[in-house]
């Protein structure tokens, strides 16, 4: 439950940043539609960047090379 609330707080704060950066007044229908387009675009970019970053992290070789790690430990003795 706590993670869900943190996620909602993150979405709310990101919406506030978009409204304040573009000086939007959400009572105006045109500016509310502009906010919707900007927020949707921001969410798509967030998803795409998360996808690209996750793909890069998964392809990264996280395990050390066993030959190098054995040689390093033997040489240090």
Phi, psi and omega in degrees: 000323182294321179295320178298318178294322177295319178297316178296320177297320177299315179296320179295315180294324177294324176295320178296322179295318179296317180296317183286323181292324182261005178051053183266143175249111189287350175286335177279127185298317181296318180287330175293321177293321177297318177300317179300316179295317180294318182291320177297317178297318179296317178297319178297316178296322177297315178296317180296316180294324176296318178300312181295317181294317179297318178299320178293318181294320181293323181283345183290139179278104186273336183274141178289155176289122186295325179297317180291319182292326177289320180294320181294321181288325179289324181289331184282346181278000000 
